[in-house]
Amino acid sequence: MSDEQLMTIEEVAKYLEIKTVTVKRYAREGLLDSSGGNEPLLFERTKVERFKDIQSRLR
């Protein structure tokens, strides 16, 4: 996996239009997969895009 496919907490928050604390909570609760439990958390772009797609269908 290349670094281009990884997103930081801040990038995910901006992409999903939510606060960074919400991204951290989603990761902690297992709603968003992150790389390990150590800071800085990194997220796979494809999984974040899939999460956003599912989230938009639920609204």
C-alpha positions in Angstrom: 0.0 0.0 0.0 1.5 3.4 -0.9 1.4 6.5 1.2 -1.0 8.1 -1.4 -3.7 5.6 -0.3 -3.4 6.5 3.4 -5.2 9.4 5.0 -4.6 11.2 8.3 -7.2 11.9 10.9 -7.4 15.5 9.6 -7.8 14.4 6.0 -10.5 12.0 6.9 -12.4 14.6 8.9 -12.3 17.0 6.1 -13.4 14.4 3.5 -16.3 13.2 5.7 -17.1 16.8 6.8 -16.9 15.8 10.5 -14.7 16.8 13.5 -11.4 15.0 14.2 -12.7 13.8 17.6 -15.5 12.1 15.7 -13.0 10.3 13.4 -11.1 9.2 16.5 -14.3 7.9 18.1 -15.3 6.0 14.9 -11.9 4.4 14.8 -12.0 3.5 18.5 -15.5 2.0 18.1 -14.4 0.1 15.0 -16.6 1.9 12.6 -13.6 3.1 10.6 -10.6 0.8 10.2 -7.3 2.4 11.1 -3.7 1.2 11.0 -3.1 0.0 14.5 -3.9 1.7 17.8 -0.9 4.1 18.0 -0.9 7.7 17.0 -0.8 8.9 14.3 -3.8 6.9 13.1 -3.8 6.3 9.3 -6.8 5.3 7.2 -7.0 3.5 3.9 -8.6 5.9 1.3 -10.8 3.1 -0.2 -12.2 2.2 3.2 -13.0 5.8 4.0 -14.7 6.3 0.6 -16.7 3.1 1.3 -17.7 4.4 4.7 -18.8 7.7 3.2 -20.9 5.9 0.6 -22.6 3.8 3.2 -23.1 6.8 5.4 -24.8 8.7 2.6 -27.2 5.9 1.9 -28.3 5.9 5.6 -29.3 9.5 5.5 
